[in-house]
Amino acid sequence: MIFLTVGTLFPFDRLVEAVDNAVAKGFIKENVFAQIGKTDFEPKNLEYVEALDKDMFEEKVAKADYLISHAGIGSITTALERNKPLLVMPRMKRFKEHVNDHQVSTARKFEQLGHVLVAYSVEELPQKIKQLSTFTPKPRGSEAHRVVQRIAKFLDELSLSGKS
């Protein structure tokens, strides 16, 4: 099963419609369950709900073979923590899906690290869906030492400026 989630804050009709079309055209043969948020678009080829409570969301993630999502950090972290292959499509400002293109930057970085697959356009989605079944995300390593270094540097700078 593929779990499609787009969050609940903003609609993401471009992704939901693209996945619905991919099912209709046979690019996706697995069952798809989607959490689509508040939207006017009604998928015709997949099962969906507007929102899921935390327990149901966790259950869908656990049962899913693959995830498809917007490029929100929460969705990416969820997939990485559970070692689930994830295909993201970033929301884009030019489509009025978000206030800026931070999701493009997020997607690009996590793609470079080998953690996710990214479709930057609807046209790329079918090919990326094909890759999803053989994609193995690279595990995300701990960066605790870097966090400690940043905090130490901040505290040093704070004490040097006399604001401690």
ABEGO torsion letter per residue (X at the ends): XBBBBAEAABBBAAAAAAAAAAAAAGABABBBBBBAEBBABBBAABBBBABBBAAAAAAAAAABABBBBBABAAAAAAAAAAGBBBBBBBBBAAAGABABAAAAAAAAAAAAAGABBBBABAAAAAAAAAAAAABBBBBBBBAAAAAAAAAAAAAAAAAAAGAX
